[in-house]
Amino acid sequence: MQDYIEQRVLEISNYILETGATVRQVAKVFGVSKSTVHKDVTERLPHINRFIAREIKIILEKNKAERHLRGGEATRRKYLAREKKRQEKRKKSPVSEI
């Protein structure tokens, strides 16, 4: 394994341990794809440090179990924002009085 890949794997692993971040969040922070993050922590990390790999696996399983909750919350925020925008639009539109 090339040195820069091993270094990235360790940096990603430490970040996940410190923050409990999801694969998507880690990919965004490190500027790599979700596939790369996933491969780094599930395939490469066990060859580098199996103890850290076990800890990461627990965090990833927790994130996966909570995934449906985050998705539902995102949908809720989306519709709340849409409704708020509609209400603001109604306030701004001139009301004609008879």
trRosetta pair geometry for C-beta under 8 A, 3 or more apart (Angstrom, degrees):
i j d omega theta_ij theta_ji phi_ij phi_ji
1 5 5.4 -115 178 82 95 121
1 6 5.2 110 119 -58 120 99
1 44 6.6 114 -121 -146 147 109
1 47 7.3 138 -26 101 142 136
1 48 7.8 -73 60 -70 160 102
2 5 4.8 86 65 8 85 106
2 6 7.1 -159 93 -6 42 88
3 6 5.7 -59 -149 39 33 110
3 7 6.1 34 155 -21 68 107
4 7 5.5 -51 -145 37 33 115
4 8 6.3 37 153 -21 64 104
5 8 5.7 -52 -148 35 32 111
5 9 6.4 37 152 -23 64 104
5 40 7.8 -152 -177 -112 84 98
5 44 6.9 -114 151 -149 107 156
6 9 5.6 -50 -148 32 32 115
6 10 6.6 28 155 -15 64 105
6 44 7.6 -148 -101 169 57 122
6 48 6.1 150 -145 -102 93 133
7 10 6.0 -59 -152 38 30 108
7 11 6.3 28 153 -18 66 108
8 11 5.7 -56 -145 39 32 110
8 12 6.1 31 157 -19 67 107
8 30 7.1 106 -158 -172 99 137
8 32 7.5 82 -175 -38 137 154
8 40 6.5 -93 116 -125 98 143
9 12 5.9 -56 -147 38 26 109
9 13 6.2 27 154 -21 62 110
9 40 4.6 -163 -109 -168 80 101
9 41 7.3 166 -152 -73 83 52
9 44 4.9 -115 -105 111 145 125
9 45 5.4 -172 179 -78 116 76
9 48 6.0 142 109 0 138 157
10 13 5.6 -53 -144 37 30 114
10 14 6.3 30 157 -18 64 105
10 48 6.8 -123 -67 147 90 153
10 49 7.7 77 -105 6 90 129
11 14 5.9 -55 -148 37 29 109
11 15 6.3 31 153 -21 64 107
11 30 7.2 134 110 -111 116 125
12 15 5.7 -57 -150 35 30 113
12 16 6.4 29 154 -18 66 105
12 26 5.8 76 -152 -179 94 129
12 30 6.1 -25 -91 -54 95 161
12 37 6.0 -170 -158 -135 144 82
12 40 5.4 56 59 117 154 146
12 41 6.4 -115 118 -60 121 101
13 16 5.9 -55 -149 36 30 109
13 17 6.3 29 154 -18 65 107
13 40 7.8 -135 -48 138 86 106
13 41 6.3 150 -87 -109 82 94
13 45 5.7 132 -80 -121 131 131
13 49 7.6 130 148 59 170 122
13 52 5.3 52 172 154 138 130
13 53 7.9 -58 -125 -78 132 52
13 56 5.7 -72 -136 -73 87 135
14 17 5.6 -56 -146 38 32 112
14 18 6.1 27 157 -17 67 110
15 18 5.9 -59 -146 39 28 108
15 19 6.0 -15 170 16 66 116
15 21 6.4 -27 140 27 94 131
15 26 6.1 133 103 -124 128 100
15 29 6.8 -176 -175 97 153 149
15 30 7.5 -164 22 -53 165 113
16 19 6.7 -76 -131 55 21 84
16 20 7.0 61 -177 -104 58 17
16 21 5.7 -105 -112 50 60 84
16 26 6.1 -15 -72 -83 93 139
16 41 6.9 41 -4 -106 162 146
16 56 5.6 58 100 -126 142 93
16 59 5.8 147 161 98 105 154
16 60 7.8 -6 -171 -58 142 84
17 20 8.0 15 -163 -62 14 53
17 52 7.2 -69 -60 -152 136 95
17 55 6.1 32 -106 127 106 130
17 56 7.0 -68 -63 -80 84 76
17 59 7.3 -142 -94 -34 46 154
19 25 7.8 -125 121 119 135 136
20 59 5.6 -146 -133 -149 68 117
20 62 7.6 -48 -159 87 107 133
20 63 7.5 167 170 -67 79 105
21 25 4.1 -123 -173 90 108 127
21 26 5.0 134 108 -56 125 83
21 29 7.3 -11 174 -3 169 139
22 25 4.7 96 52 7 77 102
22 26 7.0 -143 93 -4 40 88
22 63 4.9 155 -107 -162 81 139
22 70 8.0 -44 -58 -17 152 176
23 26 5.8 -57 -147 38 30 111
23 27 6.2 34 154 -24 65 106
23 34 5.2 75 137 -152 110 90
23 37 4.9 155 -158 102 84 131
23 38 5.6 22 -142 -67 142 85
23 41 7.9 -133 -105 31 97 137
23 60 7.1 49 -50 -126 102 101
23 63 7.4 151 -11 114 79 152
24 27 5.7 -52 -147 33 29 113
24 28 6.6 30 154 -19 62 105
24 34 5.8 -13 -91 -98 60 117
25 28 5.8 -56 -153 34 31 112
25 29 6.5 28 153 -17 66 108
26 29 5.8 -57 -148 37 32 110
26 30 6.0 5 164 3 69 114
26 37 5.0 127 97 -137 118 145
27 30 6.5 -70 -138 51 23 93
27 31 7.9 -166 169 14 53 3
27 32 5.6 -104 -143 80 72 65
27 33 5.9 -19 -149 164 127 16
27 34 4.7 -63 -52 -76 158 56
27 36 7.1 121 -118 57 98 95
27 37 4.8 -105 -71 -20 85 135
28 31 7.7 23 -179 -70 25 40
30 37 7.2 135 50 -85 134 105
32 36 4.2 -90 158 79 119 143
32 37 6.1 142 92 -48 112 81
33 36 4.6 104 57 1 79 100
33 37 7.2 -142 98 -2 46 83
34 37 5.7 -53 -151 37 36 111
34 38 6.1 35 152 -19 68 108
35 38 5.7 -57 -146 39 29 111
35 39 6.2 27 157 -16 66 108
36 39 5.9 -56 -144 39 28 108
36 40 6.1 34 155 -24 64 107
37 40 5.7 -55 -149 33 28 115
37 41 6.4 5 163 -2 64 110
38 41 6.5 -69 -146 45 25 95
38 42 5.8 -5 169 5 66 120
39 42 6.5 -69 -126 50 22 92
39 43 5.1 -28 -167 29 65 120
39 44 6.6 57 140 -11 73 103
40 43 7.5 -30 -74 52 6 79
40 44 5.1 -42 -144 43 44 125
40 45 6.3 66 150 -38 61 96
41 44 7.5 -10 -43 53 16 85
41 45 5.0 11 -140 -8 40 141
41 53 7.2 157 -176 -129 65 73
41 56 5.0 -134 -167 154 116 146
41 60 6.9 152 121 -56 138 139
42 45 7.2 47 -17 32 12 106
42 46 7.7 -2 172 -14 31 109
42 57 7.7 97 -109 -94 74 88
42 60 7.8 -60 -72 42 99 177
43 46 7.2 -73 -170 27 18 103
43 47 7.8 4 149 -7 55 110
44 47 6.0 -67 -166 36 41 109
44 48 6.5 27 148 -14 75 112
45 48 5.6 -64 -147 41 38 107
45 49 6.5 -48 -178 53 76 75
45 52 6.4 -106 -179 97 114 102
45 53 4.4 153 120 -92 105 96
45 56 6.3 -1 125 34 165 155
46 49 7.9 -97 -130 73 20 35
46 50 5.1 41 -153 -105 69 74
46 53 4.2 82 -82 -121 66 172
48 52 7.8 -35 95 53 97 124
48 53 7.9 135 58 -50 79 110
49 52 4.2 38 109 21 120 111
49 53 6.3 164 95 -21 63 87
50 53 5.1 -52 -145 35 37 121
50 54 6.6 45 155 -26 66 96
51 54 6.0 -46 -156 25 32 110
51 55 7.1 29 147 -13 61 103
52 55 5.6 -56 -155 37 40 112
52 56 6.2 40 149 -20 71 106
53 56 5.7 -53 -145 37 32 112
53 57 6.3 39 153 -26 64 104
54 57 5.6 -51 -150 30 31 116
54 58 6.8 34 152 -21 62 101
55 58 5.9 -53 -157 29 34 112
55 59 6.8 29 149 -14 65 105
56 59 5.7 -57 -153 38 36 110
56 60 6.2 34 152 -18 70 107
57 60 5.8 -55 -144 38 31 110
57 61 6.3 32 156 -19 65 106
58 61 5.9 -56 -149 36 28 111
58 62 6.5 30 152 -20 62 106
59 62 5.7 -55 -151 35 32 113
59 63 6.4 32 152 -18 66 105
60 63 5.6 -52 -146 37 33 112
60 64 6.3 35 153 -21 65 105
61 64 5.6 -52 -146 35 32 113
61 65 6.4 34 153 -20 64 105
62 65 5.7 -56 -150 35 30 111
62 66 6.4 16 155 -9 65 111
63 66 5.9 -66 -147 44 30 103
63 67 6.7 61 149 -60 63 85
64 67 5.5 -19 -156 -22 36 120
66 69 5.0 -55 -170 38 69 118
66 70 6.1 68 135 -23 88 99
67 70 5.9 -57 -151 36 34 108
67 71 6.3 33 154 -19 67 108
68 71 5.6 -52 -146 37 34 115
68 72 6.4 36 155 -20 65 105
69 72 5.8 -54 -149 36 31 110
69 73 6.4 31 153 -19 64 107
70 73 5.7 -55 -148 37 32 112
70 74 6.3 35 153 -22 66 104
71 74 5.7 -53 -149 33 31 112
71 75 6.6 30 153 -17 64 104
72 75 5.7 -54 -150 35 33 111
72 76 6.4 37 151 -22 65 105
73 76 5.5 -51 -149 34 34 115
73 77 6.5 33 154 -17 66 103
74 77 5.9 -53 -149 37 31 110
74 78 6.4 38 150 -26 63 105
75 78 5.5 -51 -150 31 32 117
75 79 6.6 22 158 -10 65 105
76 79 6.3 -63 -152 40 28 101
76 80 6.3 27 153 -18 65 110
77 80 5.6 -56 -143 39 32 112
77 81 6.2 33 157 -20 66 107
78 81 6.0 -59 -152 36 25 109
78 82 6.4 25 151 -20 62 108
79 82 5.3 -48 -143 35 37 115
79 83 6.3 38 156 -19 66 103
80 83 5.8 -54 -148 37 30 110
80 84 6.3 33 152 -21 64 107
81 84 5.6 -53 -146 35 32 114
81 85 6.4 35 154 -21 64 105
82 85 5.8 -54 -152 34 30 113
82 86 6.6 32 150 -20 63 104
83 86 5.6 -52 -150 33 35 113
83 87 6.5 34 153 -19 66 104
84 87 5.8 -55 -150 35 32 111
84 88 6.4 31 153 -18 65 106
85 88 5.8 -54 -148 37 31 111
85 89 6.3 35 152 -22 64 107
86 89 5.6 -55 -150 34 31 114
86 90 6.5 33 152 -21 64 104
87 90 5.6 -51 -151 32 33 113
87 91 6.6 34 151 -20 64 104
88 91 5.7 -53 -151 34 34 113
88 92 6.4 27 154 -15 66 109
89 92 5.9 -60 -148 39 30 107
89 93 6.4 32 156 -27 66 105
90 93 6.0 -52 -145 27 30 110
